[in-house]
Amino acid sequence: MDLGIRGRVAVVCGASAGMGKATARSLALEGARVAVCARNEATLEAAAREIRSAAAGGEVLAFAADVTREASLDALVREVSERLGLTLREQRAILNRARARLRERLARHLTPGADR
């Protein structure tokens, strides 16, 4: 199936296990550039390696973050923006339970109307 997301950036929180990991894997298999985050860095890194392997070396970056903490969420947004070139348009691809908070941070971090 082609979802038309090849090269798009997606951020998936809670991606070290369960639905988050399955979502990140599916997005990577479709060619999305995937930023995965979770609180446990060791578990997250293992999940990222597994997703990369399944997606034949697809771009999967792991970010240890607790999205319930403002500073951690801000740091996640900054890093994803800098390392993957996240734009305002790509906010639509963000999948996580903290979506509203993450979108708010993205809106604050990125210059409105600027497509990098």
C-alpha positions as CSV (number, residue, x, y, z in Angstrom):
1,M,0.0,0.0,0.0
2,D,1.3,3.5,-0.8
3,L,0.1,6.1,1.7
4,G,2.0,8.9,-0.1
5,I,4.2,9.7,2.9
6,R,7.6,8.7,1.6
7,G,10.1,11.3,2.8
8,R,7.6,12.9,5.2
9,V,8.5,13.4,8.9
10,A,6.5,11.6,11.5
11,V,6.9,11.7,15.3
12,V,5.6,8.8,17.3
13,C,5.7,8.9,21.1
14,G,5.4,5.8,23.2
15,A,7.2,4.0,20.4
16,S,9.3,1.6,22.4
17,A,6.4,-1.0,22.5
18,G,2.9,-1.8,21.6
19,M,0.8,0.4,19.3
20,G,3.4,3.2,19.2
21,K,6.1,0.8,18.0
22,A,3.8,-0.8,15.5
23,T,2.8,2.6,14.2
24,A,6.4,3.7,13.8
25,R,7.3,0.5,12.0
26,S,4.4,1.0,9.6
27,L,5.4,4.6,8.9
28,A,9.0,3.6,8.3
29,L,8.0,0.8,6.0
30,E,6.1,3.4,3.9
31,G,9.3,5.5,3.7
32,A,8.5,8.2,6.2
33,R,11.4,9.7,8.2
34,V,10.4,8.6,11.7
35,A,11.4,10.1,15.0
36,V,10.5,7.7,17.8
37,C,10.4,8.7,21.4
38,A,9.7,7.1,24.8
39,R,11.0,7.5,28.3
40,N,13.2,4.4,28.6
41,E,16.2,5.1,26.4
42,A,17.5,1.5,26.3
43,T,14.1,0.0,25.3
44,L,13.6,2.8,22.8
45,E,17.0,2.2,21.1
46,A,16.3,-1.5,20.8
47,A,12.9,-0.7,19.2
48,A,14.5,1.8,16.8
49,R,17.1,-0.8,15.7
50,E,14.3,-3.3,15.1
51,I,12.2,-0.8,13.1
52,R,15.3,0.3,11.0
53,S,16.0,-3.4,10.2
54,A,12.4,-4.0,9.2
55,A,12.4,-0.9,7.0
56,A,15.7,-1.9,5.3
57,G,17.7,0.9,7.0
58,G,15.0,3.5,6.8
59,E,15.6,6.8,8.7
60,V,14.5,6.2,12.3
61,L,15.9,8.4,15.0
62,A,15.4,7.7,18.7
63,F,14.8,10.5,21.2
64,A,14.5,9.7,24.9
65,A,11.8,12.1,26.1
66,D,9.0,12.4,28.7
67,V,6.3,14.3,26.8
68,T,4.5,15.0,30.0
69,R,7.3,17.3,31.0
70,E,7.5,20.7,29.3
71,A,11.3,20.9,29.0
72,S,11.5,17.4,27.6
73,L,8.8,18.1,25.1
74,D,10.5,21.4,24.0
75,A,13.8,19.6,23.6
76,L,12.2,16.9,21.5
77,V,10.6,19.4,19.2
78,R,13.9,21.3,18.8
79,E,15.9,18.1,18.1
80,V,13.4,16.7,15.6
81,S,13.2,20.1,13.8
82,E,16.9,20.4,13.6
83,R,17.8,16.8,12.7
84,L,14.9,15.9,10.4
85,G,13.9,19.4,9.1
86,L,10.3,19.2,10.4
87,T,8.1,21.9,8.9
88,L,4.7,23.2,9.9
89,R,3.1,21.1,7.1
90,E,4.5,18.0,8.6
91,Q,2.7,18.5,11.8
92,R,-0.2,16.5,10.2
93,A,2.0,13.4,10.4
94,I,2.5,13.6,14.1
95,L,1.0,10.6,15.9
96,N,0.9,10.4,19.6
97,R,-1.3,10.7,22.7
98,A,0.3,14.1,23.5
99,R,-0.5,15.5,20.0
100,A,-2.1,18.7,21.2
101,R,0.8,19.6,23.4
102,L,3.4,18.7,20.8
103,R,1.6,20.7,18.1
104,E,1.5,23.7,20.4
105,R,5.3,23.4,20.9
106,L,5.9,23.0,17.2
107,A,3.8,26.1,16.5
108,R,5.9,28.0,19.0
109,H,9.2,26.7,17.7
110,L,8.7,27.0,14.0
111,T,8.1,30.3,12.2
112,P,4.5,30.4,11.0
113,G,4.4,30.0,7.2
114,A,8.0,29.1,6.9
115,D,8.7,25.9,4.9
116,R,12.2,24.8,5.5
